[in-house]
C-alpha cells in the first residue's frame, strides 16, 4: 500500500481519556536520546552514542485561542493524563481515494508554564500551557508506534522494548 499522508484534518484534547477539554494546537515533544561522546583508543574520532531508552526532557505545548477553563485547570501542580486525538488525511493513489486515519498521542505531563497570552480587540489571545512529558504513547490507526515511560523503564519503539534487558540487568 502506497498511501501518502497529506495533513492533520483536526484534533481535540481530552483529560483522562474521556473528558473533552477543548480544541487546541499542539507542539509535540522531540524524542531526543540522552547521549555521551565516545572517543579515545579504538575509535577513529568521536561518536555521539545514545543511551538506550533514555531521553532528554520532553516538552509539550498546547496553544489555546484565549484564556479558557482548561488552560487554568491544566496549571494545577499535578500529573495530567491527556489524550490528543487527531484525524489524518491520507491519499491512496492506487484507487484515487482519500482516507482518514486516527492518530492518538497519550501523555502524562507535569505543568511547567501557563501563558495567559494577550488581550487584543478582535484577535486571538494566544494562551498556552507548557508541560514536561513523563509518558508518551503514539498510536496510528490502532497500532502502537512508540511508548516511552520514564518512571517505569519502558521504551517501546516499533514493537521492541529497548529497556527490557536493562530492567533484567537491574533486577526490576
C-alpha positions as CSV (number, residue, x, y, z in Angstrom):
1,X,0.0,0.0,0.0
2,X,1.5,3.3,-1.1
3,X,-0.6,5.8,0.9
4,X,0.5,9.4,1.0
5,X,0.0,11.2,4.3
6,X,-1.4,14.7,3.5
7,X,-2.5,16.6,6.5
8,X,-4.0,16.6,10.0
9,X,-7.7,17.3,9.5
10,X,-8.4,18.4,13.1
11,X,-7.7,17.5,16.7
12,X,-9.2,17.6,20.1
13,X,-7.7,17.4,23.6
14,X,-9.1,15.1,26.3
15,X,-8.4,14.7,30.0
16,X,-8.3,11.2,31.5
17,X,-9.2,9.6,28.2
18,X,-12.9,10.8,28.0
19,X,-13.4,14.3,29.2
20,X,-13.2,16.8,26.3
21,X,-11.1,19.8,27.3
22,X,-11.3,21.6,24.0
23,X,-9.6,22.3,20.8
24,X,-6.0,23.4,20.8
25,X,-3.0,23.4,18.6
26,X,-0.2,21.1,19.9
27,X,3.6,21.2,19.6
28,X,4.6,17.6,20.3
29,X,7.8,16.8,22.1
30,X,11.0,15.8,20.4
31,X,12.3,12.3,21.1
32,X,15.9,13.1,21.7
33,X,18.1,10.4,23.3
34,X,20.5,11.3,26.2
35,X,24.0,10.7,24.7
36,X,27.6,10.8,25.6
37,X,30.6,11.4,23.3
38,X,32.8,8.3,22.9
39,X,36.4,8.9,22.0
40,X,39.9,7.6,22.6
41,X,41.7,4.3,21.8
42,X,39.9,2.1,19.4
43,X,37.7,4.8,17.9
44,X,38.7,6.8,14.8
45,X,37.4,10.1,16.0
46,X,34.3,10.8,18.1
47,X,30.9,9.1,18.2
48,X,27.8,10.7,19.9
49,X,26.4,7.5,21.4
50,X,22.8,7.4,22.5
51,X,21.9,5.9,25.9
52,X,19.4,3.1,25.2
53,X,15.9,4.0,26.3
54,X,16.9,7.3,28.0
55,X,15.5,10.6,26.7
56,X,16.2,14.3,27.2
57,X,13.4,16.3,28.7
58,X,10.3,16.2,26.5
59,X,8.1,19.3,26.3
60,X,4.5,19.5,25.1
61,X,2.9,22.9,24.3
62,X,-0.9,23.4,23.9
63,X,-2.0,26.7,22.3
64,X,-5.5,27.9,23.0
65,X,-7.2,30.8,21.2
66,X,-7.9,32.7,24.5
67,X,-8.0,32.1,28.3
68,X,-10.2,29.1,29.0
69,X,-11.1,27.0,31.9
70,X,-9.0,24.1,30.7
71,X,-6.0,26.5,30.4
72,X,-6.2,27.3,34.1
73,X,-7.2,23.7,35.1
74,X,-4.0,22.4,33.5
75,X,-1.9,24.8,35.6
76,X,-2.7,22.6,38.7
77,X,0.6,21.2,40.0
78,X,-0.2,17.5,39.5
79,X,0.2,14.9,36.8
80,X,-2.3,15.4,34.0
81,X,-3.3,12.5,31.7
82,X,-4.0,14.0,28.3
83,X,-5.1,12.4,25.0
84,X,-4.5,14.3,21.8
85,X,-6.8,12.8,19.2
86,X,-6.4,13.7,15.6
87,X,-7.7,12.7,12.2
88,X,-5.0,12.4,9.5
89,X,-6.0,12.6,5.8
90,X,-4.1,10.2,3.5
91,X,-4.3,9.7,-0.2
92,X,-4.4,6.2,-1.7
93,X,-3.2,6.9,-5.3
94,X,-3.8,3.3,-6.4
95,X,-7.6,3.7,-6.2
96,X,-7.9,7.5,-6.0
97,X,-9.4,7.6,-2.5
98,X,-8.9,10.0,0.3
99,X,-8.9,8.1,3.7
100,X,-8.9,9.1,7.3
101,X,-6.5,7.5,9.9
102,X,-6.9,8.0,13.6
103,X,-3.9,9.5,15.5
104,X,-3.8,9.3,19.3
105,X,-1.0,10.7,21.4
106,X,-1.5,9.9,25.0
107,X,0.7,11.7,27.5
108,X,1.2,12.1,31.2
109,X,2.5,15.5,32.0
110,X,3.6,18.0,34.7
111,X,2.8,21.7,34.1
112,X,5.8,23.9,33.6
113,X,4.3,27.2,32.3
114,X,0.9,28.7,31.7
115,X,0.9,31.6,29.3
116,X,-2.1,33.8,29.7
117,X,-1.5,35.4,26.2
118,X,-2.7,38.8,25.3
119,X,-5.9,40.7,25.1
120,X,-6.3,42.4,21.7
121,X,-9.7,43.5,20.3
122,X,-10.8,41.1,17.6
123,X,-7.7,38.9,17.9
124,X,-6.8,35.6,19.3
125,X,-5.4,35.6,22.8
126,X,-2.6,33.1,22.2
127,X,-2.9,31.5,25.6
128,X,-0.8,28.3,26.2
129,X,0.2,25.6,28.5
130,X,3.7,24.0,28.5
131,X,4.3,20.6,30.1
132,X,7.1,18.2,30.9
133,X,6.1,14.9,29.4
134,X,6.9,11.8,31.6
135,X,5.0,9.3,29.5
136,X,4.0,9.3,25.8
137,X,2.2,6.7,23.7
138,X,1.7,7.2,20.0
139,X,-1.0,5.2,18.2
140,X,-1.7,5.4,14.5
141,X,-4.9,3.7,13.2
142,X,-4.9,1.4,16.2
143,X,-1.3,0.4,16.0
144,X,1.1,1.4,18.8
145,X,4.2,3.0,17.1
146,X,6.0,4.1,20.3
147,X,5.6,4.1,24.1
148,X,8.0,5.8,26.5
149,X,7.5,5.8,30.2
150,X,10.4,7.4,32.1
151,X,9.4,6.4,35.6
152,X,8.6,2.8,34.7
153,X,11.5,2.0,32.4
154,X,9.5,1.4,29.2
155,X,10.9,2.4,25.8
156,X,9.0,0.6,23.1
157,X,9.8,1.7,19.6
158,X,8.2,-0.1,16.6
159,X,7.3,-3.1,18.8
160,X,10.6,-3.6,20.7
161,X,11.1,-2.7,24.3
162,X,14.6,-1.4,24.4
163,X,14.7,-1.2,28.2
164,X,13.7,-4.9,28.7
165,X,17.3,-6.0,29.0
166,X,18.2,-3.0,31.2
167,X,15.3,-3.9,33.6
168,X,16.5,-7.5,33.7
169,X,20.1,-6.4,34.4
170,X,18.9,-4.2,37.3
171,X,16.7,-6.9,38.8
172,X,13.4,-5.0,38.0
